[in-house]
C-alpha cells in the first residue's frame, strides 16, 4: 500500500485521545502526520515550562490550554485534519459523549487512577471499541523492556512497570517511543479494519 493509499484510508477515520501530555501530544502528532482525518483530544491542563522536555509544545505556547496548543500544532502539520477539543477533566459520565464516534481511543494519562477510570469506563460502555494504553514510560534506557501486548480490545504499550517518580522522571526519548508505538498500533488497527471490508 502506498503512502497516498494509506492517507486516503485513514482520512475517513477518527481517533480519540484522552490526555495531551507526553504520550497524547506526541501520539496525536504522529497520527496527524500519517493522515488520520479526525482527532478528538481531551485535556484540562495548560502548557508549562516543565512540559517542554517531553511534550509536543513550544516555548511560545506556555500558558495556553494544551488542547488549543495541540490543535494549533496539528493544523500547522495538516490543516485538513479535523481537530475537536474538549477542555475538561475526563470523567466516566463525560467519556461516552466525547468518544462515541471515534474508531479507536488512546489513553494518555499520567496518573494511575485516571488510567484505571478510563479503562474501566471504556470496557463498560464500549467493549467492542479498541483502546490503546500507555503503561510504563518513566526513565531512560531499558529499550528492550518496551513492548506491546493485546488483551481483547485492550492494547498495551510500554514496559508495564516503570512508574514516574522524582528519581525516575518521564523523559522525551522513552515517552516518545511509547507514544509512537501507540500511534503505530492505532494505524495498524485502522488499516486492518479497512482491509477487512
Rosetta constraint file for C-alpha pairs under 8 A:
AtomPair CA 1 CA 5 HARMONIC 6.03 0.50
AtomPair CA 1 CA 6 HARMONIC 6.56 0.50
AtomPair CA 2 CA 6 HARMONIC 6.26 0.50
AtomPair CA 3 CA 7 HARMONIC 6.16 0.50
AtomPair CA 4 CA 8 HARMONIC 6.08 0.50
AtomPair CA 5 CA 9 HARMONIC 6.27 0.50
AtomPair CA 6 CA 10 HARMONIC 6.10 0.50
AtomPair CA 6 CA 34 HARMONIC 7.66 0.50
AtomPair CA 6 CA 35 HARMONIC 7.90 0.50
AtomPair CA 6 CA 191 HARMONIC 7.67 0.50
AtomPair CA 7 CA 11 HARMONIC 5.80 0.50
AtomPair CA 7 CA 34 HARMONIC 6.15 0.50
AtomPair CA 7 CA 35 HARMONIC 4.89 0.50
AtomPair CA 7 CA 36 HARMONIC 7.08 0.50
AtomPair CA 8 CA 12 HARMONIC 7.43 0.50
AtomPair CA 8 CA 35 HARMONIC 7.74 0.50
AtomPair CA 9 CA 13 HARMONIC 7.52 0.50
AtomPair CA 9 CA 191 HARMONIC 7.25 0.50
AtomPair CA 9 CA 194 HARMONIC 7.07 0.50
AtomPair CA 10 CA 34 HARMONIC 7.72 0.50
AtomPair CA 10 CA 35 HARMONIC 5.87 0.50
AtomPair CA 10 CA 36 HARMONIC 4.71 0.50
AtomPair CA 10 CA 37 HARMONIC 6.21 0.50
AtomPair CA 10 CA 187 HARMONIC 7.97 0.50
AtomPair CA 10 CA 190 HARMONIC 7.09 0.50
AtomPair CA 10 CA 191 HARMONIC 7.33 0.50
AtomPair CA 11 CA 35 HARMONIC 5.76 0.50
AtomPair CA 11 CA 36 HARMONIC 5.00 0.50
AtomPair CA 11 CA 37 HARMONIC 3.90 0.50
AtomPair CA 11 CA 38 HARMONIC 7.47 0.50
AtomPair CA 12 CA 36 HARMONIC 7.27 0.50
AtomPair CA 12 CA 37 HARMONIC 5.62 0.50
AtomPair CA 12 CA 38 HARMONIC 7.77 0.50
AtomPair CA 13 CA 36 HARMONIC 5.87 0.50
AtomPair CA 13 CA 37 HARMONIC 5.54 0.50
AtomPair CA 13 CA 38 HARMONIC 6.38 0.50
AtomPair CA 13 CA 102 HARMONIC 7.70 0.50
AtomPair CA 13 CA 103 HARMONIC 6.52 0.50
AtomPair CA 13 CA 190 HARMONIC 7.30 0.50
AtomPair CA 14 CA 36 HARMONIC 6.71 0.50
AtomPair CA 14 CA 37 HARMONIC 6.19 0.50
AtomPair CA 14 CA 38 HARMONIC 4.59 0.50
AtomPair CA 14 CA 39 HARMONIC 5.75 0.50
AtomPair CA 14 CA 40 HARMONIC 7.54 0.50
AtomPair CA 14 CA 101 HARMONIC 7.38 0.50
AtomPair CA 14 CA 102 HARMONIC 4.85 0.50
AtomPair CA 14 CA 103 HARMONIC 5.43 0.50
AtomPair CA 14 CA 104 HARMONIC 7.05 0.50
AtomPair CA 15 CA 36 HARMONIC 7.61 0.50
AtomPair CA 15 CA 38 HARMONIC 6.43 0.50
AtomPair CA 15 CA 39 HARMONIC 5.05 0.50
AtomPair CA 15 CA 40 HARMONIC 6.25 0.50
AtomPair CA 15 CA 102 HARMONIC 5.13 0.50
AtomPair CA 15 CA 103 HARMONIC 5.84 0.50
AtomPair CA 15 CA 104 HARMONIC 5.09 0.50
AtomPair CA 15 CA 105 HARMONIC 5.69 0.50
AtomPair CA 15 CA 106 HARMONIC 7.39 0.50
AtomPair CA 16 CA 39 HARMONIC 5.81 0.50
AtomPair CA 16 CA 40 HARMONIC 4.56 0.50
AtomPair CA 16 CA 41 HARMONIC 5.96 0.50
AtomPair CA 16 CA 42 HARMONIC 7.97 0.50
AtomPair CA 16 CA 99 HARMONIC 5.89 0.50
AtomPair CA 16 CA 102 HARMONIC 5.76 0.50
AtomPair CA 16 CA 103 HARMONIC 7.89 0.50
AtomPair CA 16 CA 104 HARMONIC 6.36 0.50
AtomPair CA 16 CA 105 HARMONIC 4.51 0.50
AtomPair CA 16 CA 106 HARMONIC 6.03 0.50
AtomPair CA 17 CA 24 HARMONIC 6.26 0.50
AtomPair CA 17 CA 28 HARMONIC 7.36 0.50
AtomPair CA 17 CA 39 HARMONIC 7.28 0.50
AtomPair CA 17 CA 40 HARMONIC 6.06 0.50
AtomPair CA 17 CA 41 HARMONIC 4.81 0.50
AtomPair CA 17 CA 42 HARMONIC 6.30 0.50
AtomPair CA 17 CA 105 HARMONIC 5.86 0.50
AtomPair CA 17 CA 106 HARMONIC 4.75 0.50
AtomPair CA 17 CA 107 HARMONIC 6.26 0.50
AtomPair CA 17 CA 108 HARMONIC 6.91 0.50
AtomPair CA 18 CA 24 HARMONIC 6.98 0.50
AtomPair CA 18 CA 41 HARMONIC 6.19 0.50
AtomPair CA 18 CA 42 HARMONIC 5.13 0.50
AtomPair CA 18 CA 43 HARMONIC 6.71 0.50
AtomPair CA 18 CA 90 HARMONIC 7.63 0.50
AtomPair CA 18 CA 105 HARMONIC 7.53 0.50
AtomPair CA 18 CA 106 HARMONIC 6.14 0.50
AtomPair CA 18 CA 107 HARMONIC 5.16 0.50
AtomPair CA 18 CA 108 HARMONIC 5.55 0.50
AtomPair CA 18 CA 109 HARMONIC 6.79 0.50
AtomPair CA 19 CA 23 HARMONIC 7.74 0.50
AtomPair CA 19 CA 24 HARMONIC 5.37 0.50
AtomPair CA 19 CA 25 HARMONIC 7.82 0.50
AtomPair CA 19 CA 41 HARMONIC 7.09 0.50
AtomPair CA 19 CA 42 HARMONIC 5.66 0.50
AtomPair CA 19 CA 43 HARMONIC 5.00 0.50
AtomPair CA 19 CA 107 HARMONIC 6.95 0.50
AtomPair CA 19 CA 108 HARMONIC 4.90 0.50
AtomPair CA 19 CA 109 HARMONIC 5.26 0.50
AtomPair CA 20 CA 24 HARMONIC 4.32 0.50
AtomPair CA 20 CA 25 HARMONIC 4.76 0.50
AtomPair CA 20 CA 41 HARMONIC 7.15 0.50
AtomPair CA 20 CA 42 HARMONIC 6.97 0.50
AtomPair CA 20 CA 43 HARMONIC 5.87 0.50
AtomPair CA 20 CA 66 HARMONIC 6.28 0.50
AtomPair CA 20 CA 67 HARMONIC 6.72 0.50
AtomPair CA 20 CA 70 HARMONIC 7.59 0.50
AtomPair CA 20 CA 108 HARMONIC 7.01 0.50
AtomPair CA 20 CA 109 HARMONIC 7.95 0.50
AtomPair CA 21 CA 25 HARMONIC 5.54 0.50
AtomPair CA 21 CA 26 HARMONIC 8.00 0.50
AtomPair CA 21 CA 51 HARMONIC 7.49 0.50
AtomPair CA 21 CA 55 HARMONIC 5.71 0.50
AtomPair CA 21 CA 56 HARMONIC 7.96 0.50
AtomPair CA 21 CA 66 HARMONIC 7.92 0.50
AtomPair CA 21 CA 108 HARMONIC 7.14 0.50
AtomPair CA 21 CA 109 HARMONIC 7.35 0.50
AtomPair CA 21 CA 110 HARMONIC 7.83 0.50
AtomPair CA 22 CA 26 HARMONIC 6.19 0.50
AtomPair CA 22 CA 51 HARMONIC 7.74 0.50
AtomPair CA 22 CA 54 HARMONIC 5.40 0.50
AtomPair CA 22 CA 55 HARMONIC 4.32 0.50
AtomPair CA 22 CA 56 HARMONIC 7.14 0.50
AtomPair CA 22 CA 108 HARMONIC 7.81 0.50
AtomPair CA 22 CA 172 HARMONIC 7.63 0.50
AtomPair CA 22 CA 175 HARMONIC 6.15 0.50
AtomPair CA 22 CA 176 HARMONIC 7.19 0.50
AtomPair CA 22 CA 179 HARMONIC 7.52 0.50
AtomPair CA 23 CA 27 HARMONIC 5.89 0.50
AtomPair CA 23 CA 55 HARMONIC 7.56 0.50
AtomPair CA 23 CA 108 HARMONIC 5.24 0.50
AtomPair CA 23 CA 109 HARMONIC 7.65 0.50
AtomPair CA 23 CA 134 HARMONIC 7.38 0.50
AtomPair CA 23 CA 175 HARMONIC 6.18 0.50
AtomPair CA 23 CA 176 HARMONIC 6.85 0.50
AtomPair CA 23 CA 178 HARMONIC 7.12 0.50
AtomPair CA 23 CA 179 HARMONIC 4.67 0.50
AtomPair CA 24 CA 28 HARMONIC 5.93 0.50
AtomPair CA 24 CA 106 HARMONIC 7.68 0.50
AtomPair CA 24 CA 107 HARMONIC 7.62 0.50
AtomPair CA 24 CA 108 HARMONIC 4.99 0.50
AtomPair CA 24 CA 109 HARMONIC 7.78 0.50
AtomPair CA 24 CA 179 HARMONIC 6.97 0.50
AtomPair CA 25 CA 29 HARMONIC 6.30 0.50
AtomPair CA 25 CA 55 HARMONIC 6.06 0.50
AtomPair CA 25 CA 56 HARMONIC 5.38 0.50
AtomPair CA 25 CA 57 HARMONIC 7.97 0.50
AtomPair CA 25 CA 70 HARMONIC 6.65 0.50
AtomPair CA 26 CA 30 HARMONIC 6.28 0.50
AtomPair CA 26 CA 55 HARMONIC 6.59 0.50
AtomPair CA 26 CA 56 HARMONIC 5.72 0.50
AtomPair CA 26 CA 176 HARMONIC 6.44 0.50
AtomPair CA 26 CA 179 HARMONIC 5.84 0.50
AtomPair CA 26 CA 180 HARMONIC 7.02 0.50
AtomPair CA 27 CA 31 HARMONIC 6.22 0.50
AtomPair CA 27 CA 179 HARMONIC 4.85 0.50
AtomPair CA 27 CA 180 HARMONIC 5.68 0.50
AtomPair CA 27 CA 182 HARMONIC 6.63 0.50
AtomPair CA 27 CA 183 HARMONIC 5.30 0.50
AtomPair CA 28 CA 32 HARMONIC 6.10 0.50
AtomPair CA 28 CA 39 HARMONIC 7.52 0.50
AtomPair CA 28 CA 74 HARMONIC 7.90 0.50
AtomPair CA 28 CA 183 HARMONIC 7.61 0.50
AtomPair CA 29 CA 33 HARMONIC 6.17 0.50
AtomPair CA 29 CA 56 HARMONIC 7.81 0.50
AtomPair CA 29 CA 74 HARMONIC 6.31 0.50
AtomPair CA 30 CA 34 HARMONIC 6.59 0.50
AtomPair CA 30 CA 180 HARMONIC 6.63 0.50
AtomPair CA 30 CA 183 HARMONIC 6.30 0.50
AtomPair CA 31 CA 35 HARMONIC 6.39 0.50
AtomPair CA 31 CA 36 HARMONIC 5.66 0.50
AtomPair CA 31 CA 183 HARMONIC 6.02 0.50
AtomPair CA 31 CA 187 HARMONIC 7.70 0.50
AtomPair CA 32 CA 36 HARMONIC 5.63 0.50
AtomPair CA 32 CA 37 HARMONIC 7.75 0.50
AtomPair CA 32 CA 74 HARMONIC 6.50 0.50
AtomPair CA 32 CA 77 HARMONIC 7.17 0.50
AtomPair CA 32 CA 78 HARMONIC 6.97 0.50
AtomPair CA 32 CA 81 HARMONIC 7.10 0.50
AtomPair CA 33 CA 77 HARMONIC 6.89 0.50
AtomPair CA 33 CA 78 HARMONIC 7.49 0.50
AtomPair CA 35 CA 81 HARMONIC 7.37 0.50
AtomPair CA 36 CA 81 HARMONIC 7.11 0.50
AtomPair CA 37 CA 80 HARMONIC 7.62 0.50
AtomPair CA 37 CA 81 HARMONIC 5.02 0.50
AtomPair CA 37 CA 82 HARMONIC 6.09 0.50
AtomPair CA 38 CA 81 HARMONIC 5.67 0.50
AtomPair CA 38 CA 82 HARMONIC 4.45 0.50
AtomPair CA 38 CA 83 HARMONIC 5.80 0.50
AtomPair CA 38 CA 84 HARMONIC 7.63 0.50
AtomPair CA 39 CA 81 HARMONIC 7.54 0.50
AtomPair CA 39 CA 82 HARMONIC 6.22 0.50
AtomPair CA 39 CA 83 HARMONIC 4.91 0.50
AtomPair CA 39 CA 84 HARMONIC 6.20 0.50
AtomPair CA 40 CA 83 HARMONIC 5.98 0.50
AtomPair CA 40 CA 84 HARMONIC 4.73 0.50
AtomPair CA 40 CA 85 HARMONIC 5.81 0.50
AtomPair CA 40 CA 86 HARMONIC 7.77 0.50
AtomPair CA 40 CA 98 HARMONIC 7.60 0.50
AtomPair CA 40 CA 99 HARMONIC 7.41 0.50
AtomPair CA 40 CA 102 HARMONIC 7.80 0.50
AtomPair CA 41 CA 67 HARMONIC 6.49 0.50
AtomPair CA 41 CA 83 HARMONIC 7.38 0.50
AtomPair CA 41 CA 84 HARMONIC 6.31 0.50
AtomPair CA 41 CA 85 HARMONIC 4.97 0.50
AtomPair CA 41 CA 86 HARMONIC 6.40 0.50
AtomPair CA 42 CA 67 HARMONIC 6.63 0.50
AtomPair CA 42 CA 85 HARMONIC 5.88 0.50
AtomPair CA 42 CA 86 HARMONIC 4.81 0.50
AtomPair CA 42 CA 87 HARMONIC 6.10 0.50
AtomPair CA 42 CA 88 HARMONIC 6.61 0.50
AtomPair CA 42 CA 89 HARMONIC 7.70 0.50
AtomPair CA 42 CA 90 HARMONIC 7.21 0.50
AtomPair CA 43 CA 66 HARMONIC 6.80 0.50
AtomPair CA 43 CA 67 HARMONIC 6.14 0.50
AtomPair CA 43 CA 86 HARMONIC 6.59 0.50
AtomPair CA 43 CA 87 HARMONIC 5.38 0.50
AtomPair CA 43 CA 88 HARMONIC 5.70 0.50
AtomPair CA 43 CA 89 HARMONIC 6.11 0.50
AtomPair CA 43 CA 90 HARMONIC 7.29 0.50
AtomPair CA 44 CA 65 HARMONIC 7.22 0.50
AtomPair CA 44 CA 66 HARMONIC 7.38 0.50
AtomPair CA 44 CA 67 HARMONIC 7.68 0.50
AtomPair CA 44 CA 86 HARMONIC 7.77 0.50
AtomPair CA 44 CA 87 HARMONIC 4.72 0.50
AtomPair CA 44 CA 88 HARMONIC 4.60 0.50
AtomPair CA 44 CA 89 HARMONIC 5.21 0.50
AtomPair CA 45 CA 65 HARMONIC 5.97 0.50
AtomPair CA 45 CA 66 HARMONIC 5.95 0.50
AtomPair CA 45 CA 87 HARMONIC 7.77 0.50
AtomPair CA 46 CA 62 HARMONIC 7.46 0.50
AtomPair CA 46 CA 63 HARMONIC 5.63 0.50
AtomPair CA 46 CA 64 HARMONIC 5.40 0.50
AtomPair CA 46 CA 65 HARMONIC 4.09 0.50
AtomPair CA 46 CA 66 HARMONIC 4.98 0.50
AtomPair CA 47 CA 51 HARMONIC 6.46 0.50
AtomPair CA 47 CA 57 HARMONIC 7.37 0.50
AtomPair CA 47 CA 61 HARMONIC 6.61 0.50
AtomPair CA 47 CA 62 HARMONIC 4.88 0.50
AtomPair CA 47 CA 63 HARMONIC 5.29 0.50
AtomPair CA 47 CA 64 HARMONIC 5.68 0.50
AtomPair CA 47 CA 65 HARMONIC 6.18 0.50
AtomPair CA 47 CA 66 HARMONIC 5.52 0.50
AtomPair CA 47 CA 69 HARMONIC 7.96 0.50
AtomPair CA 48 CA 52 HARMONIC 7.26 0.50
AtomPair CA 48 CA 62 HARMONIC 5.19 0.50
AtomPair CA 48 CA 63 HARMONIC 6.26 0.50
AtomPair CA 49 CA 59 HARMONIC 7.28 0.50
AtomPair CA 49 CA 62 HARMONIC 6.50 0.50
AtomPair CA 51 CA 55 HARMONIC 5.61 0.50
AtomPair CA 51 CA 57 HARMONIC 7.70 0.50
AtomPair CA 52 CA 56 HARMONIC 7.21 0.50
AtomPair CA 52 CA 57 HARMONIC 6.19 0.50
AtomPair CA 52 CA 58 HARMONIC 6.66 0.50
AtomPair CA 52 CA 59 HARMONIC 7.41 0.50
AtomPair CA 53 CA 171 HARMONIC 6.70 0.50
AtomPair CA 53 CA 172 HARMONIC 6.09 0.50
AtomPair CA 54 CA 170 HARMONIC 7.43 0.50
AtomPair CA 54 CA 171 HARMONIC 5.80 0.50
AtomPair CA 54 CA 172 HARMONIC 4.07 0.50
AtomPair CA 54 CA 173 HARMONIC 7.80 0.50
AtomPair CA 54 CA 175 HARMONIC 6.90 0.50
AtomPair CA 54 CA 176 HARMONIC 7.38 0.50
AtomPair CA 55 CA 172 HARMONIC 7.44 0.50
AtomPair CA 56 CA 70 HARMONIC 7.48 0.50
AtomPair CA 57 CA 61 HARMONIC 6.55 0.50
AtomPair CA 57 CA 69 HARMONIC 6.98 0.50
AtomPair CA 57 CA 70 HARMONIC 7.12 0.50
AtomPair CA 57 CA 73 HARMONIC 7.77 0.50
AtomPair CA 58 CA 62 HARMONIC 7.16 0.50
AtomPair CA 61 CA 69 HARMONIC 6.43 0.50
AtomPair CA 64 CA 68 HARMONIC 6.85 0.50
AtomPair CA 64 CA 69 HARMONIC 6.17 0.50
AtomPair CA 65 CA 69 HARMONIC 6.23 0.50
AtomPair CA 65 CA 87 HARMONIC 7.57 0.50
AtomPair CA 66 CA 70 HARMONIC 5.92 0.50
AtomPair CA 67 CA 71 HARMONIC 6.07 0.50
AtomPair CA 67 CA 85 HARMONIC 5.86 0.50
AtomPair CA 67 CA 86 HARMONIC 7.09 0.50
AtomPair CA 67 CA 87 HARMONIC 6.49 0.50
AtomPair CA 68 CA 72 HARMONIC 6.18 0.50
AtomPair CA 68 CA 85 HARMONIC 7.30 0.50
AtomPair CA 69 CA 73 HARMONIC 6.28 0.50
AtomPair CA 70 CA 74 HARMONIC 6.11 0.50
AtomPair CA 71 CA 75 HARMONIC 6.12 0.50
AtomPair CA 71 CA 83 HARMONIC 6.16 0.50
AtomPair CA 71 CA 85 HARMONIC 7.59 0.50
AtomPair CA 72 CA 76 HARMONIC 6.41 0.50
AtomPair CA 73 CA 77 HARMONIC 6.61 0.50
AtomPair CA 74 CA 78 HARMONIC 6.18 0.50
AtomPair CA 74 CA 79 HARMONIC 7.23 0.50
AtomPair CA 74 CA 81 HARMONIC 7.72 0.50
AtomPair CA 74 CA 83 HARMONIC 7.95 0.50
AtomPair CA 75 CA 79 HARMONIC 4.23 0.50
AtomPair CA 75 CA 80 HARMONIC 7.47 0.50
AtomPair CA 75 CA 81 HARMONIC 7.07 0.50
AtomPair CA 90 CA 94 HARMONIC 6.24 0.50
AtomPair CA 90 CA 95 HARMONIC 6.32 0.50
AtomPair CA 91 CA 95 HARMONIC 6.08 0.50
AtomPair CA 91 CA 117 HARMONIC 7.71 0.50
AtomPair CA 92 CA 96 HARMONIC 7.50 0.50
AtomPair CA 92 CA 117 HARMONIC 7.01 0.50
AtomPair CA 92 CA 118 HARMONIC 7.27 0.50
AtomPair CA 92 CA 121 HARMONIC 5.91 0.50
AtomPair CA 94 CA 98 HARMONIC 6.46 0.50
AtomPair CA 95 CA 99 HARMONIC 6.15 0.50
AtomPair CA 95 CA 118 HARMONIC 7.99 0.50
AtomPair CA 95 CA 121 HARMONIC 7.67 0.50
AtomPair CA 96 CA 100 HARMONIC 5.40 0.50
AtomPair CA 96 CA 125 HARMONIC 6.96 0.50
AtomPair CA 99 CA 105 HARMONIC 7.20 0.50
AtomPair CA 103 CA 129 HARMONIC 6.82 0.50
AtomPair CA 103 CA 130 HARMONIC 7.46 0.50
AtomPair CA 103 CA 190 HARMONIC 7.66 0.50
AtomPair CA 104 CA 129 HARMONIC 6.17 0.50
AtomPair CA 104 CA 130 HARMONIC 5.10 0.50
AtomPair CA 104 CA 131 HARMONIC 6.08 0.50
AtomPair CA 104 CA 132 HARMONIC 7.65 0.50
AtomPair CA 104 CA 186 HARMONIC 6.95 0.50
AtomPair CA 104 CA 190 HARMONIC 7.90 0.50
AtomPair CA 105 CA 129 HARMONIC 7.58 0.50
AtomPair CA 105 CA 130 HARMONIC 6.44 0.50
AtomPair CA 105 CA 131 HARMONIC 4.95 0.50
AtomPair CA 105 CA 132 HARMONIC 6.32 0.50
AtomPair CA 106 CA 131 HARMONIC 5.79 0.50
AtomPair CA 106 CA 132 HARMONIC 4.75 0.50
AtomPair CA 106 CA 133 HARMONIC 5.95 0.50
AtomPair CA 106 CA 182 HARMONIC 7.51 0.50
AtomPair CA 107 CA 115 HARMONIC 6.92 0.50
AtomPair CA 107 CA 118 HARMONIC 7.27 0.50
AtomPair CA 107 CA 131 HARMONIC 7.07 0.50
AtomPair CA 107 CA 132 HARMONIC 6.02 0.50
AtomPair CA 107 CA 133 HARMONIC 4.66 0.50
AtomPair CA 107 CA 134 HARMONIC 6.55 0.50
AtomPair CA 108 CA 115 HARMONIC 7.84 0.50
AtomPair CA 108 CA 133 HARMONIC 6.62 0.50
AtomPair CA 108 CA 134 HARMONIC 6.22 0.50
AtomPair CA 109 CA 114 HARMONIC 6.41 0.50
AtomPair CA 109 CA 115 HARMONIC 6.01 0.50
AtomPair CA 110 CA 114 HARMONIC 7.64 0.50
AtomPair CA 110 CA 115 HARMONIC 7.67 0.50
AtomPair CA 111 CA 115 HARMONIC 6.41 0.50
AtomPair CA 112 CA 116 HARMONIC 6.12 0.50
AtomPair CA 113 CA 117 HARMONIC 6.16 0.50
AtomPair CA 114 CA 118 HARMONIC 6.20 0.50
AtomPair CA 115 CA 119 HARMONIC 6.15 0.50
AtomPair CA 116 CA 120 HARMONIC 6.02 0.50
AtomPair CA 117 CA 121 HARMONIC 6.02 0.50
AtomPair CA 118 CA 122 HARMONIC 5.98 0.50
AtomPair CA 119 CA 123 HARMONIC 6.07 0.50
AtomPair CA 119 CA 131 HARMONIC 7.73 0.50
AtomPair CA 120 CA 124 HARMONIC 6.16 0.50
AtomPair CA 121 CA 125 HARMONIC 5.88 0.50
AtomPair CA 121 CA 126 HARMONIC 7.78 0.50
AtomPair CA 122 CA 126 HARMONIC 5.02 0.50
AtomPair CA 122 CA 127 HARMONIC 6.39 0.50
AtomPair CA 122 CA 129 HARMONIC 7.75 0.50
AtomPair CA 122 CA 131 HARMONIC 7.57 0.50
AtomPair CA 123 CA 127 HARMONIC 4.48 0.50
AtomPair CA 123 CA 128 HARMONIC 7.97 0.50
AtomPair CA 127 CA 153 HARMONIC 7.31 0.50
AtomPair CA 128 CA 153 HARMONIC 6.54 0.50
AtomPair CA 129 CA 153 HARMONIC 6.55 0.50
AtomPair CA 130 CA 153 HARMONIC 4.72 0.50
AtomPair CA 130 CA 154 HARMONIC 6.13 0.50
AtomPair CA 130 CA 155 HARMONIC 7.37 0.50
AtomPair CA 130 CA 189 HARMONIC 7.98 0.50
AtomPair CA 131 CA 153 HARMONIC 6.22 0.50
AtomPair CA 131 CA 154 HARMONIC 5.08 0.50
AtomPair CA 131 CA 155 HARMONIC 6.06 0.50
AtomPair CA 132 CA 154 HARMONIC 6.13 0.50
AtomPair CA 132 CA 155 HARMONIC 4.61 0.50
AtomPair CA 132 CA 156 HARMONIC 5.98 0.50
AtomPair CA 132 CA 157 HARMONIC 7.44 0.50
AtomPair CA 132 CA 182 HARMONIC 6.32 0.50
AtomPair CA 132 CA 185 HARMONIC 7.47 0.50
AtomPair CA 132 CA 186 HARMONIC 7.22 0.50
AtomPair CA 133 CA 154 HARMONIC 7.48 0.50
AtomPair CA 133 CA 155 HARMONIC 6.13 0.50
AtomPair CA 133 CA 156 HARMONIC 5.01 0.50
AtomPair CA 133 CA 157 HARMONIC 6.13 0.50
AtomPair CA 133 CA 182 HARMONIC 7.22 0.50
AtomPair CA 134 CA 156 HARMONIC 6.02 0.50
AtomPair CA 134 CA 157 HARMONIC 4.93 0.50
AtomPair CA 134 CA 158 HARMONIC 5.74 0.50
AtomPair CA 134 CA 178 HARMONIC 6.70 0.50
AtomPair CA 134 CA 179 HARMONIC 7.39 0.50
AtomPair CA 134 CA 182 HARMONIC 7.14 0.50
AtomPair CA 135 CA 156 HARMONIC 6.68 0.50
AtomPair CA 135 CA 157 HARMONIC 6.03 0.50
AtomPair CA 135 CA 158 HARMONIC 4.96 0.50
AtomPair CA 135 CA 159 HARMONIC 6.52 0.50
AtomPair CA 135 CA 160 HARMONIC 4.84 0.50
AtomPair CA 135 CA 161 HARMONIC 7.33 0.50
AtomPair CA 135 CA 162 HARMONIC 7.87 0.50
AtomPair CA 136 CA 157 HARMONIC 7.95 0.50
AtomPair CA 136 CA 158 HARMONIC 4.91 0.50
AtomPair CA 136 CA 159 HARMONIC 4.76 0.50
AtomPair CA 136 CA 160 HARMONIC 4.37 0.50
AtomPair CA 136 CA 161 HARMONIC 5.06 0.50
AtomPair CA 136 CA 162 HARMONIC 4.36 0.50
AtomPair CA 136 CA 163 HARMONIC 6.02 0.50
AtomPair CA 137 CA 158 HARMONIC 5.93 0.50
AtomPair CA 137 CA 159 HARMONIC 6.81 0.50
AtomPair CA 137 CA 160 HARMONIC 7.96 0.50
AtomPair CA 137 CA 162 HARMONIC 5.95 0.50
AtomPair CA 137 CA 163 HARMONIC 7.32 0.50
AtomPair CA 137 CA 164 HARMONIC 7.51 0.50
AtomPair CA 137 CA 170 HARMONIC 6.49 0.50
AtomPair CA 137 CA 174 HARMONIC 5.95 0.50
AtomPair CA 137 CA 175 HARMONIC 5.48 0.50
AtomPair CA 137 CA 178 HARMONIC 6.78 0.50
AtomPair CA 138 CA 162 HARMONIC 5.23 0.50
AtomPair CA 138 CA 163 HARMONIC 5.90 0.50
AtomPair CA 138 CA 164 HARMONIC 5.00 0.50
AtomPair CA 138 CA 165 HARMONIC 7.81 0.50
AtomPair CA 138 CA 168 HARMONIC 5.74 0.50
AtomPair CA 138 CA 169 HARMONIC 5.52 0.50
AtomPair CA 138 CA 170 HARMONIC 4.41 0.50
AtomPair CA 138 CA 171 HARMONIC 6.83 0.50
AtomPair CA 138 CA 174 HARMONIC 7.04 0.50
AtomPair CA 138 CA 175 HARMONIC 7.26 0.50
AtomPair CA 139 CA 162 HARMONIC 7.38 0.50
AtomPair CA 139 CA 164 HARMONIC 7.52 0.50
AtomPair CA 139 CA 168 HARMONIC 4.76 0.50
AtomPair CA 139 CA 169 HARMONIC 5.34 0.50
AtomPair CA 139 CA 170 HARMONIC 5.48 0.50
AtomPair CA 139 CA 171 HARMONIC 6.06 0.50
AtomPair CA 139 CA 174 HARMONIC 6.99 0.50
AtomPair CA 140 CA 171 HARMONIC 6.74 0.50
AtomPair CA 140 CA 173 HARMONIC 7.23 0.50
AtomPair CA 140 CA 174 HARMONIC 5.97 0.50
AtomPair CA 141 CA 174 HARMONIC 7.46 0.50
AtomPair CA 142 CA 146 HARMONIC 7.41 0.50
AtomPair CA 143 CA 174 HARMONIC 7.82 0.50
AtomPair CA 145 CA 158 HARMONIC 7.77 0.50
AtomPair CA 145 CA 159 HARMONIC 5.32 0.50
AtomPair CA 146 CA 157 HARMONIC 7.25 0.50
AtomPair CA 146 CA 158 HARMONIC 4.78 0.50
AtomPair CA 146 CA 159 HARMONIC 4.37 0.50
AtomPair CA 146 CA 178 HARMONIC 7.61 0.50
AtomPair CA 147 CA 157 HARMONIC 5.89 0.50
AtomPair CA 147 CA 158 HARMONIC 5.50 0.50
AtomPair CA 147 CA 159 HARMONIC 5.99 0.50
AtomPair CA 148 CA 155 HARMONIC 7.22 0.50
AtomPair CA 148 CA 156 HARMONIC 5.63 0.50
AtomPair CA 148 CA 157 HARMONIC 4.68 0.50
AtomPair CA 148 CA 158 HARMONIC 6.69 0.50
AtomPair CA 149 CA 155 HARMONIC 5.91 0.50
AtomPair CA 149 CA 156 HARMONIC 5.12 0.50
AtomPair CA 149 CA 157 HARMONIC 6.69 0.50
AtomPair CA 150 CA 154 HARMONIC 5.79 0.50
AtomPair CA 150 CA 155 HARMONIC 4.52 0.50
AtomPair CA 150 CA 156 HARMONIC 6.16 0.50
AtomPair CA 151 CA 155 HARMONIC 6.43 0.50
AtomPair CA 155 CA 185 HARMONIC 7.83 0.50
AtomPair CA 157 CA 178 HARMONIC 6.16 0.50
AtomPair CA 157 CA 181 HARMONIC 6.59 0.50
AtomPair CA 157 CA 182 HARMONIC 6.26 0.50
AtomPair CA 158 CA 178 HARMONIC 5.71 0.50
AtomPair CA 162 CA 168 HARMONIC 7.94 0.50
AtomPair CA 163 CA 168 HARMONIC 7.43 0.50
AtomPair CA 164 CA 168 HARMONIC 5.56 0.50
AtomPair CA 164 CA 169 HARMONIC 5.38 0.50
AtomPair CA 164 CA 170 HARMONIC 6.24 0.50
AtomPair CA 165 CA 169 HARMONIC 5.48 0.50
AtomPair CA 170 CA 174 HARMONIC 7.41 0.50
AtomPair CA 170 CA 175 HARMONIC 6.45 0.50
AtomPair CA 171 CA 175 HARMONIC 6.03 0.50
AtomPair CA 172 CA 176 HARMONIC 5.58 0.50
AtomPair CA 173 CA 177 HARMONIC 6.08 0.50
AtomPair CA 174 CA 178 HARMONIC 6.39 0.50
AtomPair CA 175 CA 179 HARMONIC 6.07 0.50
AtomPair CA 176 CA 180 HARMONIC 5.96 0.50
AtomPair CA 177 CA 181 HARMONIC 6.12 0.50
AtomPair CA 178 CA 182 HARMONIC 6.14 0.50
AtomPair CA 179 CA 183 HARMONIC 6.33 0.50
AtomPair CA 180 CA 184 HARMONIC 6.02 0.50
AtomPair CA 181 CA 185 HARMONIC 6.21 0.50
AtomPair CA 182 CA 186 HARMONIC 6.25 0.50
AtomPair CA 183 CA 187 HARMONIC 6.22 0.50
AtomPair CA 184 CA 188 HARMONIC 6.21 0.50
AtomPair CA 185 CA 189 HARMONIC 6.19 0.50
AtomPair CA 186 CA 190 HARMONIC 6.14 0.50
AtomPair CA 187 CA 191 HARMONIC 5.96 0.50
AtomPair CA 188 CA 192 HARMONIC 5.90 0.50
AtomPair CA 189 CA 193 HARMONIC 6.27 0.50
AtomPair CA 190 CA 194 HARMONIC 6.44 0.50
AtomPair CA 191 CA 195 HARMONIC 6.22 0.50
AtomPair CA 192 CA 196 HARMONIC 6.15 0.50
AtomPair CA 193 CA 197 HARMONIC 6.65 0.50
